[in-house]
């Protein structure tokens, strides 16, 4: 009984190994189909850079609204 169990376990192990070998070979074939021509760097934005961009954006909005406000004042001859 023990040898029958051992034989079955050994057979299952070999089947699993063969399956893994085929999958690995398939992976290697697919890998060969792709090539990397250039490598870039990820655009990493630090917390400080993000804060600076936000402040620049806020300042831009303030200036644009200020200019529009003065345009409206001029159009309405309020000032």
RAVENCOR-V765296 format. One record per helix or strand of 3 or more residues. SS is the DSSP state (A for helix, B for strand). FROM is the first residue (numbers start at 0). TO is the last residue. If there is no record, write none. Layout:
# RAVENCOR-V765296
ss from to
SS FROM TO
SS FROM TO
This chain:
# RAVENCOR-V765296
ss from to
A 1 32
A 46 75
